[in-house]
């Protein structure tokens, strides 16, 4: 079979619609705006017979993708999708596909957090969902570090004999974090803070 998208031979996927003989390669599906449903009967559809979202995108002042924040169309299409639950989350197909692969079984609407109707809609529309657990960002050391409390003195000259990472529960070497950003810290003594001082802000804040 010839692929209707690239015109080359070896196309093994044929549109599920009875009477339609369009065939395509799986990698050519996005180019030809085809949909393959990665569940149940694993049906594939050409651009003409692919499923379309029943929900219509609500017009918004700011038509941006809820994931990448780049501009999206103001209506649903192959490239632009909408959450069926909140109908406010707009996203590019390639953005929601990437999120689905990273989120795994925790996949849900990035705006309203809906999972059931959202999940079935995305599957029907050809979004492939991985079975990974936990999500990729929870196993990424760089991301995991974001969950850790800042634990060093960031003053220009740290006076603590134990070093910048030495902390004590109280006294001159108690570490206070910036009350606004929590991304910088200081020992009380290094910033001349009294024991009665309960909050501190870094120079940036």
MOJO-V27976 format. One record per residue. RES is the residue in three letters. OMEGA is omega in radians with two decimals (999 if undefined). BURIAL is # if it has 24 or more other ideal C-beta (glycine too) atoms within 12 Angstrom, else .. Layout:
<<RES,OMEGA,BURIAL> <RES,OMEGA,BURIAL>>
//
This chain:
<<UNK,3.05,.> <UNK,3.10,.> <UNK,-3.10,#> <UNK,-3.12,#> <UNK,-3.08,#> <UNK,3.10,.> <UNK,3.12,.> <UNK,-3.12,.> <UNK,3.09,.> <UNK,3.11,.> <UNK,-3.05,#> <UNK,-3.13,.> <UNK,-3.13,#> <UNK,3.13,#> <UNK,-3.08,#> <UNK,-3.08,#> <UNK,3.14,.> <UNK,3.13,.> <UNK,3.12,.> <UNK,-3.11,.> <UNK,3.10,.> <UNK,3.10,#> <UNK,-3.13,#> <UNK,3.01,#> <UNK,3.12,#> <UNK,3.11,#> <UNK,-3.13,.> <UNK,-3.08,#> <UNK,3.13,#> <UNK,-3.14,.> <UNK,-3.14,.> <UNK,-3.12,#> <UNK,3.10,#> <UNK,3.13,#> <UNK,3.00,#> <UNK,-3.13,#> <UNK,-3.06,#> <UNK,3.07,#> <UNK,3.10,.> <UNK,-3.10,.> <UNK,-3.13,.> <UNK,-3.11,.> <UNK,3.10,#> <UNK,-3.10,#> <UNK,3.06,#> <UNK,-3.10,#> <UNK,-3.09,#> <UNK,-3.02,.> <UNK,-3.14,.> <UNK,3.09,#> <UNK,3.12,#> <UNK,-3.12,.> <UNK,3.11,#> <UNK,-3.14,.> <UNK,3.11,.> <UNK,3.14,.> <UNK,3.07,#> <UNK,3.09,.> <UNK,-3.14,.> <UNK,3.09,.> <UNK,-3.08,.> <UNK,-3.13,.> <UNK,3.13,.> <UNK,3.09,.> <UNK,-3.11,#> <UNK,-3.11,#> <UNK,-3.08,#> <UNK,3.12,.> <UNK,3.03,.> <UNK,-3.08,.> <UNK,3.03,.> <UNK,3.08,#> <UNK,3.14,.> <UNK,3.08,.> <UNK,3.13,.> <UNK,3.12,#> <UNK,3.10,.> <UNK,-3.06,#> <UNK,-3.10,#> <UNK,-3.09,#> <UNK,-3.07,#> <UNK,3.06,#> <UNK,-3.12,#> <UNK,-3.10,#> <UNK,-3.10,.> <UNK,3.14,.> <UNK,-3.13,#> <UNK,3.14,.> <UNK,3.08,#> <UNK,3.11,#> <UNK,3.04,#> <UNK,3.11,#> <UNK,-3.09,#> <UNK,3.10,.> <UNK,-3.11,#> <UNK,3.07,#> <UNK,3.12,#> <UNK,3.11,.> <UNK,-3.13,#> <UNK,-3.13,#> <UNK,-3.13,#> <UNK,-3.08,#> <UNK,-3.12,#> <UNK,-3.06,.> <UNK,3.07,.> <UNK,-3.07,#> <UNK,3.09,#> <UNK,-3.13,#> <UNK,-3.12,#> <UNK,-3.13,#> <UNK,-3.06,.> <UNK,3.12,.> <UNK,3.13,.> <UNK,-3.10,.> <UNK,-3.01,.> <UNK,3.14,.> <UNK,-3.13,.> <UNK,-3.11,#> <UNK,-3.12,#> <UNK,3.12,.> <UNK,-3.12,#> <UNK,3.10,#> <UNK,3.14,#> <UNK,-3.11,#> <UNK,3.03,#> <UNK,3.10,#> <UNK,-3.13,#> <UNK,-3.09,#> <UNK,3.13,#> <UNK,3.14,.> <UNK,-3.07,.> <UNK,3.07,.> <UNK,0.00,.> <UNK,3.08,.> <UNK,-3.06,.> <UNK,-3.08,.> <UNK,3.11,.> <UNK,-3.14,.> <UNK,3.13,.> <UNK,-3.11,.> <UNK,-3.12,.> <UNK,3.13,.> <UNK,-3.14,.> <UNK,-3.13,.> <UNK,-3.14,.> <UNK,-3.13,.> <UNK,-3.08,.> <UNK,3.14,.> <UNK,3.10,.> <UNK,-2.98,.> <UNK,3.08,.> <UNK,3.09,#> <UNK,-3.06,#> <UNK,3.11,#> <UNK,-3.12,#> <UNK,3.09,.> <UNK,3.11,.> <UNK,-3.07,#> <UNK,-3.06,.> <UNK,3.12,#> <UNK,-3.12,.> <UNK,3.13,.> <UNK,-3.05,.> <UNK,-3.08,#> <UNK,3.11,.> <UNK,3.12,.> <UNK,3.05,#> <UNK,-3.07,.> <UNK,3.12,.> <UNK,3.13,.> <UNK,-3.05,.> <UNK,-3.10,#> <UNK,2.99,#> <UNK,-3.10,#> <UNK,3.06,#> <UNK,3.08,#> <UNK,3.12,#> <UNK,-3.08,.> <UNK,-3.14,.> <UNK,-3.06,.> <UNK,-3.12,.> <UNK,-3.11,.> <UNK,3.08,.> <UNK,-3.10,#> <UNK,3.09,#> <UNK,2.93,#> <UNK,3.12,#> <UNK,-3.06,#> <UNK,-3.09,#> <UNK,3.11,#> <UNK,3.10,#> <UNK,-3.13,.> <UNK,3.10,#> <UNK,3.12,.> <UNK,-3.12,.> <UNK,-3.12,.> <UNK,-3.06,.> <UNK,-3.13,.> <UNK,-3.11,.> <UNK,3.09,#> <UNK,3.11,.> <UNK,-3.10,.> <UNK,-3.13,.> <UNK,-3.13,.> <UNK,999,.>>
//
